[in-house]
Each structure stands twice: as structure tokens, then as C-alpha cells.
Amino acid sequence: MSQVLSEAPTPDWPHRALDVPRLIAEGWSPRPFRDFVLKVHQRCNLACDYCYMYTMSDQSWRTRPAVMSAEVASAAAGRIRAHARAHRLDTVRLILHGGEPLMAGRDGLRSIVGTMRAALTGTCAVDFGLQTNGVLLDEAMLAELRSLGVAIGVSLDGAPADNDRHRRRADGRGSFAAVHRALTLLDRAENRSAYAGLLCTIDPDTDPLACYRTLLGYHPPAIDLLFPHANWAEPPPRARDGETPYADWLIAIFDEWYGAEHQATRIRLFESVINLVLGGGSRSEQVGLSPVAVAVIETDGAVEQEDSLKSAYDGACATGTNVLTHDLDAALVHPGIVARQIGERALADSCRPCELRRICGAGHYAHRYRRSEGFRNPSVYCADLTRLITHVHCRVADDLARLTGARQ
């Protein structure tokens, strides 16, 4: 594998400070990509005020094709097949994403899924997912996606007024009513097999339990609760020394979820923190040091890092590779990809002595960015993560002590 560097701005970490050839010479090897985010449509029918793609630093969507062409889809399928064969992968996961992927239409989505299935049949199993704002998810679209075997995740930020404060159409109208209709369809018995869950962005100015109970009303099999994308250059709006509004919001939900007699749903962030406290791994990019093996394929074929990095600076996701001209192994040795696979070696010096470092993992990689230094910093949500993890640890430790004491 040859190292390919991005032509985008290159902060010190990891672009110059991380010596990838030396790591490889010392015996380190990259984890192959297993998750592929396919940007099937660059545009969106909402204008969410916190969207990293349209409202933050990277505006590359403006110069890319609106829709992934058949040529790019075919090239991507071939590269994924070759990657799976070279690394003997038994399963890959393909996420149809945007923008808003449903804007590609039923025919467009059917074509892309068909191209990918045809390429990967006989090579490995493939799981398809799709993340949508739900506005275009009607009965016909849902039937199409269900028939294609695509699991659907929907974004919703809680109660109507709370959701519509941020997740609005370009003309200012809220999206809740349309999403409610979509989720009512998705919650039908015949559609449950296609229901992946809900994604919700934290807003500490809202009532956390009202938000949680609204989400539960749609009976999601899983919920993702996400910190809003922010960094040291663009800190979160409620960031104040000594305060932990995001942790406080999360803890209110954690206590209701964890203390319930029967678990109503899975919450990936909470499950990951519990697993890490108990010595296991993480399924969430927001915590832990588990290697990240995700490649994003844009509508023009560019292979990029996880797209939340668009919140940091223009070109932060770039690897300088493209499925039309490069195999996927070329992107595997880009410093930005490598930095997310080397665990504690990627942590800032100030994180290394912290007793929570293996659980926290310095938080989401995008949230570590500082203009003068790049990504080798603690999370801008460090105080919130510390409070949340400590709270979860105490609850779990108390339960374990109670259980072990009862057995003696």
C-alpha cells in the first residue's frame, strides 16, 4: 500500500506528526474498511440549523454532483468487492446517506442497491442501511426499501416544538408532522423488519425526559443520542467552565432508561459506556478507543473520512483518493484514517494520565479539533463526558456490589 496524502489544509496532527510508514515498519497494519457510507444524494429537503454538511466549515457539497451516477456506483461496488476479497471479509455494511438519500428516488435507490448486491454476491454478505430525515418516507418508498432489505434509521429531535426549533424546511416550516407520519408507517407490524431506529441530537435547552418519551412513543428498536458537532474553534453554545449541560441532559435519560423494569429500547451511547466500564469495547464513535473502519464514498467517487469532520475545516475529510482511480487500500494509510485506528497512541498528552481515557477515548474525533494543533486534543465536551462516564460507572458499580453481596 502506498501512502496518499490529501491536498486539503493539513494541520499538524495527524497529517505531519503521525509517521505512518514508521508504524507499518514496526508491525502495525490497518484494519480494513467494513462500513461504507454511500453519499447517494448531496442535497437535502431540510435546512437543519446544526447540520455539519451545509452550515459548517466544509462546503464541498456545492461543487459535487447532486446524485451519485451509475458510473460512480459501479466503480464503488467494484472497489468494495475487491477490498472484501483482498481482506477476506465475511460481511460489509453499506449505508445510503446524503444530504437526504430519499431524494435519489425509488428508481435511483433500487439501482444503487442492485449494483452493490450484484457486485458482492459470492464475495461476502452485505447489510444495507439508510439514514433519512423521514420527510419523503411514504408507503411506496417504505415498501420499496423493505423489499430491498434496507434497514431505515430516522432523525428526530424529540417533541414537536423541540424538533422544529432546529429541523426545519428552507421556508421555516417544521418537519415534525411529516416525520410523525413516516414513523407511524414504520412502526406498523409489517414494516418493523425495516425499522433500524432513531437518531436524536442533544439540545440541553429542551426537557430530556419529554424528548426521550416522545422517541419511545414510536417504539424504536434503538436510539442514538448525539452530541452536536462542535470543536475548540467552534465550541458548543452552552459551553461554560464548570458546567456540564450535555451530561446533565443525558444523565436524566440514562437514569430513566437504566432504572426501568423492562428495557424499552437500546441506546448505543449508554450501552457503549457500560461495556467500556466493564472492560469491553464500544459501538459508538463518541466514546472508547475501538478502531474506526469507515469509508465515505461521495457522489463524485471521492473516498473520504467520516463525514462529521466537515465540521472542523474545509477539506478535513479528504484522503486524495477516488473509487474511479484508486483502490480502497490507498485510503487506508491516509494519516486521518490511521489516527482513528491506533488507540491510545492518538491521544493528547493531557489525556494520557486520565483514568477514564480508555472509556472516554477523548470523545468523538471531530470534537477534538483545534486550529493550531489539529485533532490531538481532548474533546471539547471533556467535562460532560467525564460527568456522564462517572455517573454511569457509579450506577453500574453499585448494582454489581449489590448483586455480589446478595450472593454471599
C-alpha positions as CSV (number, residue, x, y, z in Angstrom):
1,M,0.0,0.0,0.0
2,S,1.3,3.4,-0.9
3,Q,0.5,6.5,1.3
4,V,-1.8,9.0,-0.4
5,L,-2.0,12.5,1.2
6,S,-4.8,14.9,0.9
7,E,-4.3,18.2,-0.9
8,A,-6.6,19.8,1.7
9,P,-5.2,22.0,4.6
10,T,-3.0,19.8,6.7
11,P,-3.0,20.5,10.5
12,D,0.0,19.2,12.4
13,W,-1.9,16.2,13.8
14,P,-2.2,13.8,12.2
15,H,-1.0,14.9,8.8
16,R,2.6,15.8,9.6
17,A,3.1,14.5,13.1
18,L,1.9,10.9,12.5
19,D,4.6,8.8,10.8
20,V,2.5,6.1,9.1
21,P,5.5,4.4,7.3
22,R,7.2,4.0,10.6
23,L,4.1,2.5,12.2
24,I,3.9,0.0,9.4
25,A,7.6,-0.8,9.6
26,E,7.1,-1.5,13.4
27,G,4.5,-4.1,12.6
28,W,1.2,-2.1,12.7
29,S,-1.3,-2.8,10.0
30,P,-4.6,-1.0,9.2
31,R,-8.0,-2.5,9.8
32,P,-9.8,-2.9,6.5
33,F,-12.9,-0.9,5.9
34,R,-16.1,-2.8,6.8
35,D,-18.6,0.1,6.8
36,F,-19.2,2.2,3.7
37,V,-21.3,5.3,3.7
38,L,-22.6,5.9,0.2
39,K,-23.5,9.6,-0.4
40,V,-26.2,8.8,-2.9
41,H,-27.6,12.4,-3.0
42,Q,-25.8,15.6,-2.0
43,R,-28.8,17.9,-1.5
44,C,-31.4,18.0,1.3
45,N,-35.0,19.0,1.6
46,L,-34.5,20.3,5.2
47,A,-32.3,23.2,6.5
48,C,-31.4,22.0,10.0
49,D,-29.5,24.8,11.7
50,Y,-26.8,22.5,13.2
51,C,-26.1,20.4,10.0
52,Y,-22.4,19.8,9.6
53,M,-22.7,19.4,5.9
54,Y,-24.4,22.6,5.0
55,T,-23.9,25.1,7.9
56,M,-20.3,24.4,9.0
57,S,-16.8,24.7,7.6
58,D,-16.7,22.3,4.7
59,Q,-18.9,23.3,1.7
60,S,-17.6,20.8,-0.8
61,W,-21.2,19.7,-1.5
62,R,-21.6,22.8,-3.6
63,T,-19.1,21.5,-6.3
64,R,-20.1,17.8,-6.3
65,P,-22.8,16.2,-8.5
66,A,-26.2,16.2,-6.8
67,V,-26.7,12.5,-7.4
68,M,-24.3,9.5,-7.5
69,S,-24.1,8.4,-11.1
70,A,-24.3,4.8,-12.3
71,E,-20.6,5.0,-13.2
72,V,-19.6,6.0,-9.7
73,A,-21.9,3.4,-8.1
74,S,-20.4,0.7,-10.3
75,A,-16.9,1.8,-9.6
76,A,-17.6,1.9,-5.9
77,A,-19.2,-1.6,-6.0
78,G,-16.1,-2.9,-7.7
79,R,-13.7,-1.4,-5.2
80,I,-15.7,-2.7,-2.3
81,R,-15.8,-6.2,-3.8
82,A,-12.0,-6.1,-4.4
83,H,-11.4,-4.8,-0.8
84,A,-13.6,-7.5,0.7
85,R,-11.8,-10.2,-1.3
86,A,-8.4,-8.9,-0.5
87,H,-9.1,-8.8,3.2
88,R,-11.4,-11.9,3.3
89,L,-14.3,-10.0,4.8
90,D,-17.4,-12.1,5.5
91,T,-19.7,-9.1,5.8
92,V,-19.8,-5.4,4.9
93,R,-22.3,-2.7,5.8
94,L,-23.4,-0.2,3.3
95,I,-25.3,3.0,4.5
96,L,-27.2,5.0,2.0
97,H,-26.7,8.6,3.1
98,G,-26.9,12.2,1.9
99,G,-27.8,15.0,2.1
100,E,-31.1,13.3,2.0
101,P,-30.9,9.9,0.4
102,L,-34.6,9.5,-0.4
103,M,-34.2,12.4,-2.8
104,A,-32.5,9.9,-5.1
105,G,-35.9,8.4,-5.6
106,R,-37.1,4.8,-5.6
107,D,-35.6,4.1,-9.0
108,G,-32.3,5.6,-8.0
109,L,-32.1,3.7,-4.7
110,R,-33.2,0.4,-6.4
111,S,-30.4,0.8,-9.0
112,I,-27.7,1.5,-6.4
113,V,-28.7,-1.4,-4.1
114,G,-28.9,-3.7,-7.2
115,T,-25.5,-2.7,-8.3
116,M,-24.0,-3.3,-4.9
117,R,-25.7,-6.6,-4.4
118,A,-24.7,-7.9,-7.9
119,A,-21.1,-7.0,-7.3
120,L,-20.9,-8.5,-3.8
121,T,-22.9,-11.7,-4.3
122,G,-20.5,-14.6,-3.9
123,T,-17.9,-12.4,-2.2
124,C,-19.4,-11.5,1.2
125,A,-22.7,-10.8,2.9
126,V,-24.0,-7.2,2.8
127,D,-26.2,-5.4,5.2
128,F,-27.9,-2.3,3.9
129,G,-29.0,0.7,6.0
130,L,-30.3,4.2,5.2
131,Q,-30.3,7.3,7.3
132,T,-33.1,9.7,6.5
133,N,-34.9,12.8,7.8
134,G,-38.2,10.9,7.1
135,V,-40.0,13.6,5.2
136,L,-40.2,11.6,2.0
137,L,-40.8,8.2,3.6
138,D,-44.3,7.4,2.4
139,E,-45.9,4.0,1.9
140,A,-44.5,3.4,-1.6
141,M,-40.9,4.4,-0.6
142,L,-41.1,2.2,2.5
143,A,-42.4,-0.8,0.6
144,E,-39.5,-0.3,-1.9
145,L,-36.9,-0.2,0.8
146,R,-38.4,-3.1,2.7
147,S,-38.3,-5.2,-0.4
148,L,-34.7,-4.2,-1.0
149,G,-33.8,-5.4,2.5
150,V,-32.7,-1.9,3.7
151,A,-32.9,-1.0,7.4
152,I,-34.1,2.6,7.9
153,G,-32.9,5.0,10.5
154,V,-34.8,8.3,11.0
155,S,-33.7,11.5,12.6
156,L,-36.0,13.1,15.2
157,D,-35.1,15.6,17.9
158,G,-38.0,14.9,20.3
159,A,-41.3,16.7,20.9
160,P,-42.8,18.8,18.0
161,A,-41.7,22.2,19.2
162,D,-38.2,21.0,20.2
163,N,-37.7,19.1,16.9
164,D,-39.0,22.0,14.8
165,R,-36.7,24.5,16.5
166,H,-33.8,23.0,14.6
167,R,-35.1,20.6,12.0
168,R,-36.9,22.9,9.6
169,R,-37.6,23.2,5.9
170,A,-35.9,26.0,4.0
171,D,-39.1,28.2,4.3
172,G,-39.0,27.8,8.1
173,R,-41.8,25.2,8.4
174,G,-41.1,22.4,10.8
175,S,-40.6,18.8,9.9
176,F,-42.2,17.0,12.8
177,A,-45.6,16.4,11.2
178,A,-44.1,14.7,8.2
179,V,-41.7,12.6,10.3
180,H,-44.5,11.6,12.6
181,R,-46.4,10.3,9.6
182,A,-43.3,8.4,8.4
183,L,-42.7,6.8,11.8
184,T,-46.3,5.8,12.2
185,L,-45.9,3.8,9.0
186,L,-42.5,2.4,10.0
187,D,-44.0,1.3,13.4
188,R,-46.6,-0.9,11.7
189,A,-46.1,-4.7,12.2
190,E,-45.4,-5.4,8.5
191,N,-42.7,-2.7,8.4
192,R,-40.9,-3.4,11.7
193,S,-38.3,-5.5,10.0
194,A,-37.1,-2.4,8.2
195,Y,-37.0,-0.2,11.3
196,A,-33.4,0.4,12.4
197,G,-34.1,3.1,15.0
198,L,-34.0,6.8,15.7
199,L,-31.2,9.4,15.8
200,C,-31.5,12.4,18.1
201,T,-29.2,15.4,18.5
202,I,-28.9,16.6,22.1
203,D,-30.3,20.1,22.9
204,P,-29.7,20.9,26.6
205,D,-32.3,23.7,26.4
206,T,-35.0,21.0,26.0
207,D,-36.6,18.7,28.5
208,P,-34.7,15.4,28.2
209,L,-37.4,13.2,29.5
210,A,-40.0,14.8,27.3
211,C,-37.6,14.1,24.4
212,Y,-37.0,10.5,25.4
213,R,-40.6,9.7,25.9
214,T,-41.5,11.2,22.6
215,L,-39.0,9.0,20.9
216,L,-40.2,5.9,22.8
217,G,-43.7,6.6,21.6
218,Y,-42.6,5.4,18.1
219,H,-41.2,2.1,19.6
220,P,-37.7,2.3,18.1
221,P,-35.6,-0.8,18.4
222,A,-32.6,1.5,19.1
223,I,-31.8,5.2,19.7
224,D,-28.7,7.1,19.1
225,L,-28.2,10.3,21.2
226,L,-25.6,12.5,19.6
227,F,-23.5,15.4,20.9
228,P,-23.9,18.4,18.5
229,H,-20.8,18.7,16.3
230,A,-18.5,21.3,17.8
231,N,-14.8,21.8,18.5
232,W,-12.3,24.1,20.1
233,A,-12.5,26.5,17.2
234,E,-16.3,26.5,17.2
235,P,-17.4,25.4,20.8
236,P,-20.9,24.3,21.6
237,P,-23.3,27.1,22.5
238,R,-23.8,26.0,26.1
239,A,-20.1,25.5,26.9
240,R,-19.2,27.3,30.2
241,D,-16.5,26.5,32.7
242,G,-17.7,24.3,35.5
243,E,-21.0,23.4,33.8
244,T,-22.0,20.1,32.1
245,P,-25.4,20.8,30.5
246,Y,-25.0,18.0,27.9
247,A,-24.1,15.4,30.5
248,D,-26.9,16.6,32.8
249,W,-29.4,16.1,29.9
250,L,-28.1,12.6,29.1
251,I,-28.0,11.5,32.8
252,A,-31.7,12.3,33.2
253,I,-32.5,9.9,30.3
254,F,-29.9,7.4,31.4
255,D,-31.4,7.1,34.9
256,E,-34.9,6.5,33.5
257,W,-33.6,4.0,30.8
258,Y,-31.3,2.1,33.2
259,G,-33.7,2.1,36.1
260,A,-36.7,0.8,34.1
261,E,-38.1,-2.6,35.0
262,H,-38.1,-3.6,31.3
263,Q,-35.7,-2.1,28.7
264,A,-37.8,-0.2,26.3
265,T,-35.1,0.2,23.6
266,R,-31.3,0.1,23.1
267,I,-29.4,3.4,23.4
268,R,-26.0,2.9,21.8
269,L,-24.1,5.6,23.8
270,F,-25.2,4.3,27.1
271,E,-24.6,0.6,26.2
272,S,-21.1,1.5,24.9
273,V,-20.2,3.3,28.1
274,I,-21.4,0.4,30.2
275,N,-19.5,-2.1,28.1
276,L,-16.3,0.1,28.4
277,V,-16.8,0.4,32.2
278,L,-16.9,-3.4,32.3
279,G,-13.8,-3.8,30.2
280,G,-15.4,-4.3,26.8
281,G,-15.5,-2.4,23.6
282,S,-17.6,0.4,22.1
283,R,-20.0,0.5,19.2
284,S,-20.2,4.3,19.4
285,E,-17.8,6.8,17.8
286,Q,-18.5,9.1,20.7
287,V,-16.6,7.0,23.3
288,G,-13.8,4.5,23.5
289,L,-10.8,3.6,21.5
290,S,-12.2,0.9,19.2
291,P,-10.6,1.2,15.7
292,V,-12.8,3.1,13.2
293,A,-13.1,1.3,9.9
294,V,-15.5,3.5,7.9
295,A,-15.1,4.9,4.4
296,V,-17.4,7.5,2.9
297,I,-17.8,7.5,-0.9
298,E,-19.1,10.8,-2.2
299,T,-21.3,11.4,-5.3
300,D,-18.2,12.1,-7.4
301,G,-16.4,9.0,-6.2
302,A,-14.1,10.6,-3.7
303,V,-13.2,8.3,-0.8
304,E,-13.3,10.3,2.4
305,Q,-13.0,10.0,6.2
306,E,-16.1,10.0,8.4
307,D,-18.1,13.0,7.2
308,S,-18.7,14.7,10.6
309,L,-15.2,16.0,10.1
310,K,-16.7,18.6,7.7
311,S,-17.5,20.5,11.0
312,A,-13.8,21.1,11.5
313,Y,-12.4,22.8,8.4
314,D,-12.7,22.8,4.6
315,G,-11.2,19.6,3.2
316,A,-10.9,17.8,6.6
317,C,-12.5,14.6,5.3
318,A,-10.3,14.4,2.1
319,T,-8.0,11.4,1.5
320,G,-7.0,12.3,-2.0
321,T,-8.4,9.1,-3.4
322,N,-11.3,8.2,-5.6
323,V,-13.0,5.0,-6.5
324,L,-12.7,5.9,-10.2
325,T,-8.9,5.9,-9.9
326,H,-7.8,4.2,-6.6
327,D,-8.3,1.0,-4.7
328,L,-9.6,1.4,-1.2
329,D,-6.3,0.3,0.4
330,A,-4.8,3.6,-0.8
331,A,-7.1,5.4,1.6
332,L,-6.4,3.0,4.5
333,V,-2.9,4.5,5.1
334,H,-4.0,8.2,5.0
335,P,-2.9,9.7,8.3
336,G,-6.5,10.7,9.2
337,I,-7.7,7.1,8.8
338,V,-4.7,5.7,10.7
339,A,-5.1,8.1,13.6
340,R,-8.5,6.6,14.3
341,Q,-7.1,3.0,14.4
342,I,-4.1,3.3,16.7
343,G,-5.9,3.7,20.1
344,E,-4.1,5.4,22.9
345,R,-1.2,6.5,20.6
346,A,-3.6,9.1,19.1
347,L,-4.5,10.7,22.4
348,A,-3.3,14.1,23.5
349,D,-0.6,14.2,26.2
350,S,-3.2,15.7,28.6
351,C,-5.4,12.7,28.1
352,R,-2.9,10.0,28.8
353,P,-2.8,10.3,32.6
354,C,-6.6,10.4,32.8
355,E,-8.0,7.3,34.5
356,L,-11.1,7.5,32.1
357,R,-9.0,7.6,28.9
358,R,-9.9,4.0,27.8
359,I,-13.6,4.7,28.3
360,C,-13.8,8.3,27.1
361,G,-11.3,7.8,24.3
362,A,-11.1,11.6,24.1
363,G,-14.7,11.6,22.7
364,H,-15.7,11.9,19.1
365,Y,-12.7,12.6,16.9
366,A,-14.3,15.6,15.2
367,H,-14.8,17.3,18.6
368,R,-11.1,17.3,19.3
369,Y,-10.2,19.8,16.6
370,R,-8.2,22.9,17.4
371,R,-7.0,25.2,14.6
372,S,-3.4,25.5,15.8
373,E,-3.0,21.8,16.6
374,G,-5.4,19.6,14.6
375,F,-7.1,16.6,16.3
376,R,-4.7,15.7,19.1
377,N,-6.7,17.3,21.9
378,P,-9.2,16.4,24.5
379,S,-12.8,16.6,23.4
380,V,-14.5,20.0,23.6
381,Y,-17.1,18.0,25.6
382,C,-14.4,16.7,28.1
383,A,-16.2,17.9,31.2
384,D,-19.6,16.5,30.0
385,L,-18.0,13.1,29.1
386,T,-16.3,12.9,32.5
387,R,-19.5,13.6,34.4
388,L,-21.5,11.1,32.3
389,I,-19.0,8.3,32.5
390,T,-18.5,8.8,36.2
391,H,-22.3,8.7,36.8
392,V,-22.7,5.5,34.7
393,H,-19.7,3.9,36.4
394,C,-21.2,4.6,39.9
395,R,-24.6,3.2,38.9
396,V,-23.1,0.0,37.4
397,A,-20.7,-0.4,40.3
398,D,-23.4,-0.1,42.9
399,D,-25.5,-2.7,41.1
400,L,-22.6,-5.1,40.9
401,A,-21.8,-4.6,44.6
402,R,-25.5,-5.3,45.4
403,L,-25.6,-8.4,43.3
404,T,-22.4,-9.9,44.6
405,G,-23.3,-9.0,48.1
406,A,-26.7,-10.8,47.8
407,R,-24.9,-14.0,46.6
408,Q,-22.6,-14.2,49.5
